[in-house]
Amino acid sequence: MSKIKVVPCSGIGKVFGLMARESALRVTDVLASDICETACLAHIVSGDDEARAKVEGLNCISVDGCPALCAAKSIKASGGIVKAEFRVVDIMKEHRGKNAGDGTALSEEGWIITDDLADRIAAKAIEIAKEVE
């Protein structure tokens, strides 16, 4: 079975982009490394054949920072199957008034929220993996 691709948005210089990347890395490096791996959105968007081949026809989870859904849209445009879409802005609605940090560093509250998001992504990945067994 091919690993589920967890593709975060780039969102460079924006706290929600940083949260998307950090949550994806926590999933692929710690929480569900046996069933998940990440793919580089910048390479997918630029049309890199190797990067596109990593998602084409395969199960993916997008992690977008904002409502533009660049990761989800790019995965779909490259032939990937988006089984779940996560948006940091949605998670932040549950944490109104919290300071997550800035585009270069997460605050303590930001790490708590990011870990919560990573737990949700990992749970969804496990669910998806069970479906395809």
PLY file of the C-alpha trace (Angstrom):
ply
format ascii 1.0
element vertex 133
property float x
property float y
property float z
element edge 132
property int vertex1
property int vertex2
end_header
0.00 0.00 0.00
1.25 3.46 -0.89
1.54 5.91 1.97
-1.08 8.63 2.31
0.38 11.96 1.23
-0.06 14.84 3.67
0.42 18.05 1.71
0.54 21.33 3.62
0.21 24.75 2.07
3.28 26.87 1.70
1.96 30.06 3.35
5.48 31.38 3.83
5.61 34.28 6.28
2.13 33.58 7.64
1.39 31.92 10.96
-1.39 29.73 9.50
1.02 28.42 6.85
3.57 27.64 9.55
0.92 25.81 11.55
-0.10 23.80 8.47
3.51 22.76 7.79
4.31 21.92 11.42
1.14 19.86 11.86
1.87 17.94 8.64
5.43 17.23 9.76
4.23 16.01 13.16
1.90 13.57 11.41
4.45 12.29 8.92
7.42 12.19 11.32
5.79 11.14 14.61
2.10 10.33 14.79
1.54 8.29 11.63
4.92 7.87 9.97
4.12 4.26 9.09
1.18 5.25 6.88
1.88 8.87 5.91
4.52 10.91 4.12
4.61 14.48 2.94
4.97 15.94 -0.52
6.24 19.40 -1.43
3.44 21.66 -2.63
5.86 24.06 -4.35
7.19 21.23 -6.51
3.66 19.99 -7.27
2.56 23.49 -8.30
5.64 24.03 -10.46
4.83 20.90 -12.44
7.81 18.86 -11.25
7.20 15.39 -12.69
8.63 13.54 -9.70
6.51 15.54 -7.23
3.36 15.15 -9.30
3.96 11.40 -9.51
3.96 11.30 -5.69
0.29 12.35 -5.61
-1.19 11.25 -8.94
-3.88 8.64 -8.36
-2.98 8.38 -4.67
-4.81 9.19 -1.45
-3.91 12.60 -0.06
-4.78 14.88 2.83
-4.46 18.62 2.25
-3.63 21.01 5.08
-4.37 24.58 4.05
-3.71 27.65 6.14
-6.40 29.84 4.59
-9.69 29.50 2.71
-7.95 29.70 -0.70
-7.30 25.93 -0.47
-4.17 26.06 -2.62
-2.94 22.67 -1.43
-6.26 20.90 -2.06
-6.70 22.50 -5.47
-3.13 21.74 -6.53
-3.36 18.10 -5.46
-6.56 17.67 -7.44
-5.06 19.43 -10.48
-2.15 16.97 -10.34
-4.45 13.96 -10.28
-4.27 13.27 -6.55
-7.27 11.98 -4.62
-8.04 14.38 -1.77
-9.59 12.18 0.90
-9.64 14.94 3.54
-9.16 18.70 3.64
-8.05 20.54 6.76
-7.94 24.32 7.15
-6.04 26.03 9.93
-8.56 28.90 9.87
-11.29 26.44 10.88
-9.29 25.15 13.84
-8.49 28.72 14.90
-12.23 29.45 15.16
-12.27 27.00 18.07
-9.45 28.96 19.70
-10.71 32.53 19.35
-8.53 35.09 21.06
-5.49 32.82 21.20
-2.16 34.13 19.93
-0.63 31.43 17.73
2.56 33.37 17.07
3.76 34.80 13.76
5.06 33.60 10.42
8.44 32.62 11.80
7.69 31.17 15.25
4.73 29.63 17.01
3.81 30.70 20.52
3.10 28.15 23.27
-0.60 28.46 22.40
0.24 28.05 18.72
2.03 24.76 19.39
-0.95 23.47 21.39
-3.31 24.29 18.52
-0.89 22.83 15.97
-0.61 19.60 17.96
-4.42 19.43 18.13
-4.59 19.80 14.35
-1.91 17.13 13.89
-3.89 14.73 16.10
-6.97 15.28 13.93
-5.02 14.74 10.71
-3.42 11.56 12.06
-6.82 10.21 13.16
-8.21 10.86 9.68
-5.18 9.21 8.06
-5.69 6.09 10.18
-9.35 6.04 9.14
-8.40 6.36 5.45
-5.75 3.62 5.78
-8.35 1.24 7.25
-10.69 1.93 4.31
-8.10 0.82 1.76
-6.85 -2.31 3.57
0 1
1 2
2 3
3 4
4 5
5 6
6 7
7 8
8 9
9 10
10 11
11 12
12 13
13 14
14 15
15 16
16 17
17 18
18 19
19 20
20 21
21 22
22 23
23 24
24 25
25 26
26 27
27 28
28 29
29 30
30 31
31 32
32 33
33 34
34 35
35 36
36 37
37 38
38 39
39 40
40 41
41 42
42 43
43 44
44 45
45 46
46 47
47 48
48 49
49 50
50 51
51 52
52 53
53 54
54 55
55 56
56 57
57 58
58 59
59 60
60 61
61 62
62 63
63 64
64 65
65 66
66 67
67 68
68 69
69 70
70 71
71 72
72 73
73 74
74 75
75 76
76 77
77 78
78 79
79 80
80 81
81 82
82 83
83 84
84 85
85 86
86 87
87 88
88 89
89 90
90 91
91 92
92 93
93 94
94 95
95 96
96 97
97 98
98 99
99 100
100 101
101 102
102 103
103 104
104 105
105 106
106 107
107 108
108 109
109 110
110 111
111 112
112 113
113 114
114 115
115 116
116 117
117 118
118 119
119 120
120 121
121 122
122 123
123 124
124 125
125 126
126 127
127 128
128 129
129 130
130 131
131 132
